[in-house]
Amino acid sequence: MSDLQIPSLLTPAAAQRTVFQQFQAGHGYEQAAGGTGTLSDDTTDFVIGTQSLKYVTKGDENQNHIRKKSTGPYDFTASDLRIVFKVEGLAHLEQFSIFLSSDNLATTNVHYTIATPFQPYIADGEWASLTLSWGDLAGNFPAGSIKRSAVNYVELRIEDDKVAPVTIHVNEISAVPEPTNGVVSIVFDDGWESTSTKARSYMDKYGMRGTSCIIRDVVGEANYMSLAQLKSLQQISRWDICAHANTVANHNAGFGTLEDSVVEEELEGIKGWLIENGFKRRDVFMWPKGSFTASQMPLALEFFNAIRGTTGGKGGPGGAQETFPPGENGRLRSWLVGNTATAAEVEAALTQCSTNKSWLILTFHRIVASGASEGTECNEATFKEMIDKVKSSGLAVKTVAEVLES
């Protein structure tokens, strides 16, 4: 192991989980009438046990139901749902949802459309785990009608786009304990100077600390923070300074478009620079543009043990907020707060965070005085309103690393 691969972020062990189904021999799941795809046990592709459940759609846009009735019962009291899965043909996936019921789907269910959105939470052909707070599960029946302590029905619904087949593997369904309270992290990408001159000064008013993810070769350039400003963020305001990219060219391209060897150079370059300059949170990394391939995730995990993407994070139809503990430390969901976002939307997300006991990661880029027109800009007045909402919510504000270490 090289010096660059020695971890400094003390992340806790994986959350204790209660396993309900690992899809080993005799699991009992079957395809409902009307399904047109092929269901099988795959003894060659799995990450748990000796096999996984495999379903291949027909490429006909048919909604296929893979289910098991009168199972369990499974107790989700004070627990969140966790699923381990893989998708091949991700670009052609129309729906991948999980349904739970406590009366075999007669009058109750809660469900979540796992497929919205997927990319860049996972890359095509990549095994991953996803955790969902119970509050993010939508009900087709009156709220509270499902007995959370006695789930006896689990169904997967899978549909392609009629252009090409999709293959789904599922290896585990389990429950993990939900946290006591929600938590908020405030992140700033790219290293814009406004992080120091506008965002920091207002967050200091409330004693809030943020996470700044920088691009190494723009440090000290016009409109970007200098090395002195970055060190002041860490030393005076106690922010975390983390990795985003080594070069702006490769950042703008998105790592998913680059060869693995180039990405490895990027990862080595930015982490080496953080170590050289005394930044303590050098094990936290944010994918540029949320872009990566299946082979690049394990590569990034050789250097970093906390990785954030840009998928979902807001809550609701746009994608669930992150949970704590997350499904994986390497797949943190975040809401990219852009020029059209409002303080009212942030307030709604904070309410959901408090209710669902989830982890709301707000990601900003450049804070401008006024006239925000790009998706990565936010007007200063709007930003201040949003921070006021965070303060008034009463939720704890922690850096990404602090949440993972707590």
C-alpha positions in Angstrom: 0.0 0.0 0.0 1.4 3.4 -1.0 1.3 6.5 1.3 -1.6 7.8 -0.8 -3.7 4.8 0.1 -3.3 5.1 3.8 -6.7 6.2 5.2 -7.2 9.2 7.4 -11.0 9.1 7.6 -12.1 6.8 10.4 -15.4 5.6 9.0 -17.3 3.2 11.2 -17.9 -0.4 10.3 -20.8 -1.3 8.1 -24.1 -0.9 9.8 -25.5 -4.0 11.6 -28.2 -5.3 9.3 -31.0 -7.8 9.6 -31.0 -10.0 6.5 -34.4 -11.0 5.1 -33.5 -12.6 1.8 -30.2 -13.4 0.0 -31.8 -15.3 -2.9 -29.9 -18.5 -2.3 -31.3 -21.9 -3.3 -35.0 -22.3 -2.5 -35.7 -18.6 -2.1 -39.2 -19.0 -3.5 -39.5 -15.9 -5.7 -41.4 -16.4 -8.9 -42.6 -14.5 -11.9 -46.2 -13.3 -11.9 -48.6 -14.2 -14.7 -48.0 -11.9 -17.7 -44.3 -11.6 -17.3 -42.4 -11.9 -20.6 -38.8 -12.0 -19.3 -36.7 -14.8 -17.9 -36.2 -15.5 -14.2 -33.3 -17.7 -13.1 -30.8 -18.3 -10.3 -27.3 -17.1 -11.4 -24.5 -19.2 -9.8 -21.8 -17.3 -11.8 -22.6 -13.7 -10.8 -23.1 -12.8 -7.1 -21.5 -10.9 -4.3 -23.1 -12.8 -1.4 -23.5 -16.6 -0.9 -23.2 -18.8 -4.0 -25.9 -17.3 -6.3 -28.1 -14.3 -7.0 -31.6 -13.8 -8.5 -31.4 -12.8 -12.2 -34.1 -11.4 -14.4 -33.7 -10.6 -18.1 -36.5 -8.5 -19.7 -37.6 -9.2 -23.3 -37.1 -5.7 -24.7 -40.9 -5.3 -25.1 -41.6 -2.6 -22.4 -43.7 -5.1 -20.5 -44.0 -4.5 -16.7 -42.7 -7.7 -15.1 -43.5 -8.7 -11.5 -41.1 -10.9 -9.5 -42.7 -11.6 -6.1 -42.9 -13.8 -3.0 -46.1 -13.9 -1.0 -46.6 -15.0 2.6 -42.9 -14.4 3.4 -41.4 -13.4 6.7 -42.9 -11.6 8.4 -40.1 -9.0 8.3 -39.9 -6.4 10.9 -39.0 -2.9 9.7 -39.8 -1.1 12.9 -37.3 1.7 13.3 -35.4 0.3 10.3 -34.5 1.4 6.8 -34.7 -0.8 3.7 -31.4 -2.0 2.0 -31.1 -3.8 -1.3 -28.0 -5.2 -3.1 -28.4 -5.2 -6.8 -26.8 -4.8 -10.3 -28.2 -3.5 -13.6 -26.9 -4.3 -17.1 -28.4 -2.3 -19.9 -28.9 0.7 -17.5 -29.7 3.1 -20.4 -32.7 1.0 -21.3 -34.2 0.7 -17.8 -37.6 2.3 -17.5 -38.6 1.0 -14.1 -37.1 -1.0 -11.2 -39.2 -0.7 -8.1 -39.6 -2.6 -4.8 -43.0 -3.1 -3.2 -43.6 -4.2 0.4 -47.0 -5.2 1.9 -48.2 -6.6 5.2 -51.3 -8.3 3.7 -49.9 -9.8 0.5 -50.7 -6.7 -1.4 -54.5 -6.9 -0.8 -55.0 -3.5 0.6 -51.6 -2.2 1.7 -48.2 -1.4 0.2 -45.3 0.9 0.3 -42.9 1.1 -2.6 -39.9 3.0 -4.1 -38.8 3.3 -7.7 -35.2 2.5 -7.3 -34.5 3.4 -10.9 -35.2 7.1 -10.4 -32.5 8.2 -10.8 -29.8 5.5 -11.1 -27.0 7.1 -13.1 -24.7 8.3 -11.7 -25.5 6.4 -8.4 -24.2 3.3 -10.2 -22.4 2.5 -13.5 -23.7 -0.1 -15.9 -22.8 -3.6 -14.8 -21.8 -2.6 -11.3 -22.9 -4.3 -8.0 -24.1 -1.8 -5.4 -26.1 -1.5 -2.3 -28.8 1.2 -1.7 -30.4 2.1 1.6 -33.8 3.9 1.7 -35.4 5.5 4.7 -38.9 4.2 5.4 -40.3 7.7 4.9 -39.1 7.7 1.3 -41.3 4.7 0.5 -44.5 5.9 -1.2 -47.9 4.3 -0.3 -50.7 3.5 -2.7 -53.1 3.1 0.3 -53.8 5.3 3.3 -50.7 6.3 5.3 -50.0 3.9 8.2 -52.1 1.1 6.8 -49.2 -1.2 6.3 -47.9 -3.0 9.4 -44.3 -2.0 9.3 -43.5 -4.7 11.9 -45.0 -7.5 9.8 -44.1 -7.2 6.1 -45.1 -10.5 4.4 -44.9 -9.6 0.8 -42.0 -8.4 -1.4 -42.2 -7.7 -5.1 -39.8 -6.3 -7.7 -41.2 -4.6 -10.7 -39.0 -4.3 -13.8 -39.6 -2.7 -17.2 -37.3 -1.9 -20.1 -37.8 0.9 -22.7 -38.8 -1.4 -25.6 -35.4 -0.6 -27.3 -33.3 -3.3 -25.7 -33.5 -5.9 -22.9 -32.3 -5.2 -19.4 -30.7 -7.6 -16.9 -31.3 -7.2 -13.1 -29.4 -9.1 -10.5 -30.6 -8.9 -6.8 -28.5 -10.5 -4.0 -30.0 -9.3 -0.8 -32.9 -7.5 0.9 -32.3 -6.4 4.5 -33.0 -3.8 7.1 -30.6 -1.5 8.9 -31.4 0.6 12.0 -32.6 4.1 11.3 -30.8 7.0 13.1 -32.2 9.0 15.9 -32.2 12.4 14.1 -31.6 13.9 10.6 -28.4 15.7 9.7 -27.3 18.2 7.1 -24.0 18.6 5.3 -23.2 21.7 3.1 -20.7 21.1 0.3 -19.1 23.4 -2.2 -17.5 22.0 -5.4 -14.7 23.3 -7.6 -13.0 25.7 -5.2 -14.7 28.9 -6.3 -13.5 32.0 -4.4 -17.1 32.8 -3.5 -16.9 29.8 -1.1 -14.6 31.8 1.0 -15.8 35.4 0.4 -19.6 34.8 0.4 -20.6 31.4 1.7 -18.0 31.1 4.6 -18.7 34.5 5.9 -22.4 33.9 6.2 -22.0 30.4 7.6 -19.5 31.6 10.2 -22.4 33.7 11.6 -24.1 30.5 12.7 -20.9 28.5 13.4 -21.7 26.2 10.5 -18.8 24.3 8.9 -18.8 23.1 5.3 -16.9 20.8 3.0 -15.0 22.3 0.1 -14.0 20.0 -2.7 -11.3 21.5 -4.9 -9.8 21.2 -8.3 -6.0 21.3 -7.8 -4.8 23.2 -10.9 -7.2 26.2 -10.4 -6.1 26.9 -6.9 -4.9 30.5 -6.9 -6.4 31.3 -10.4 -8.8 34.2 -11.0 -12.2 33.6 -9.3 -10.9 30.6 -7.4 -9.6 30.3 -3.8 -5.9 30.7 -3.1 -4.0 28.2 -1.0 -4.0 30.7 1.8 -7.8 30.9 1.7 -8.2 27.1 1.7 -5.9 26.8 4.7 -7.8 29.5 6.5 -11.1 27.6 5.8 -9.5 24.6 7.5 -7.6 26.3 10.3 -9.9 29.1 11.3 -13.4 28.0 10.3 -12.6 24.3 10.7 -14.0 23.3 7.3 -13.0 20.1 5.6 -11.0 20.5 2.4 -11.5 17.5 0.1 -10.8 16.2 -3.4 -12.7 16.8 -6.6 -10.2 16.7 -9.4 -6.5 17.3 -10.2 -7.0 19.1 -13.6 -9.9 21.2 -14.7 -9.7 19.7 -18.2 -10.4 16.2 -16.9 -13.0 17.6 -14.4 -14.9 19.2 -17.3 -14.7 16.0 -19.4 -16.2 13.9 -16.6 -14.2 10.9 -15.4 -16.6 8.4 -17.1 -15.3 9.6 -20.5 -11.6 9.0 -19.5 -9.4 5.9 -19.6 -8.8 4.3 -16.2 -5.1 5.2 -16.3 -5.9 8.9 -16.7 -8.4 8.7 -13.8 -5.8 7.0 -11.6 -3.4 9.8 -12.3 -6.1 12.3 -11.4 -6.8 10.5 -8.1 -3.1 10.2 -7.2 -2.5 13.9 -8.2 -5.2 15.5 -6.1 -4.7 13.3 -3.0 -1.0 13.8 -3.1 -1.5 17.6 -3.3 -3.9 17.5 -0.3 -1.4 15.5 1.8 1.5 17.8 0.7 -0.4 20.9 1.8 -1.6 19.5 5.1 -5.3 19.1 4.4 -6.7 16.5 6.9 -9.8 15.3 5.1 -7.9 13.9 2.1 -10.0 10.7 2.0 -13.2 12.4 0.9 -13.7 12.6 -2.9 -16.5 14.0 -5.1 -17.0 12.6 -8.7 -16.7 15.4 -11.2 -20.1 15.8 -12.8 -21.0 12.6 -11.0 -19.5 10.6 -13.9 -17.7 7.3 -13.6 -17.6 3.8 -15.0 -17.9 0.4 -13.2 -14.1 -0.1 -13.2 -13.4 3.4 -11.8 -15.4 3.0 -8.6 -13.1 0.3 -7.1 -10.1 2.4 -8.4 -11.3 5.5 -6.5 -11.9 3.4 -3.4 -8.2 2.5 -3.4 -7.5 6.2 -2.6 -10.7 7.5 -0.9 -13.1 5.9 1.6 -15.9 8.4 1.2 -17.2 9.3 -2.2 -20.1 11.6 -3.2 -22.0 11.7 -6.5 -24.7 14.0 -7.8 -27.6 11.7 -7.9 -30.9 12.5 -6.1 -30.4 13.7 -2.6 -33.3 16.3 -2.6 -36.0 13.8 -1.6 -39.2 13.1 -3.4 -39.5 12.4 -7.1 -36.0 13.6 -7.8 -34.4 10.9 -5.7 -34.2 9.9 -2.1 -32.1 11.8 0.4 -29.1 9.9 1.7 -29.5 7.7 4.8 -27.2 7.4 7.7 -25.5 5.0 7.6 -25.5 5.2 3.8 -25.9 2.1 1.6 -22.2 2.6 0.7 -19.7 5.2 1.9 -18.7 5.4 -1.8 -22.1 6.4 -3.2 -23.3 9.4 -1.2 -26.4 11.0 -2.7 -26.5 14.8 -2.9 -28.8 17.5 -4.1 -27.1 19.8 -6.6 -28.5 23.2 -5.6 -28.6 25.3 -8.8 -29.8 28.7 -10.0 -33.5 27.7 -10.0 -33.6 26.2 -6.5 -35.5 28.2 -3.9 -35.3 28.6 -0.1 -38.8 27.1 0.1 -37.5 24.0 -1.6 -34.7 23.8 0.8 -37.2 24.2 3.7 -39.3 21.3 2.3 -36.2 19.1 2.0 -35.2 20.0 5.6 -38.6 19.0 6.8 -38.3 15.7 5.1 -34.8 15.2 6.5 -36.2 15.8 10.0 -39.2 13.6 9.5 -37.3 10.7 7.8 -34.2 11.0 9.9 -32.2 11.2 6.8 -29.0 12.9 5.7 -29.5 15.9 3.5 -26.3 16.8 1.5 -26.7 20.2 -0.1 -24.1 20.8 -2.9 -23.4 24.3 -4.1 -20.8 25.6 -6.6 -20.4 29.3 -7.3 -22.3 31.9 -5.2 -22.8 35.1 -7.3 -23.9 38.5 -6.2 -27.0 38.3 -8.4 -28.2 37.2 -11.8 -27.5 33.5 -11.4 -28.0 32.0 -14.8 -26.1 28.7 -14.9 -27.1 25.5 -13.2 -24.0 25.6 -11.0 -24.7 29.2 -9.7 -26.7 30.4 -6.8 -27.6 34.1 -5.9 -26.1 35.3 -2.7 -29.4 36.5 -1.3 -31.0 33.1 -2.0 -28.1 31.2 -0.5 -28.4 33.3 2.7 -32.1 32.5 2.8 -31.3 28.8 2.5 -28.7 28.9 5.3 -31.3 30.7 7.5 -33.7 27.8 6.8 -31.0 25.3 7.8 -30.4 27.2 11.0 -34.1 27.5 11.9 -34.7 23.7 11.2 -32.8 22.9 14.3 -31.0 20.0 12.5 -27.3 19.4 13.2 -24.9 20.6 10.5 -21.8 18.5 10.1 -19.2 18.0 7.4 -19.4 14.9 5.3 -16.5 13.3 7.1 -18.0 14.1 10.5 -21.2 12.4 9.6 -19.4 9.3 8.5 -17.3 9.2 11.6 -20.2 9.8 14.0 
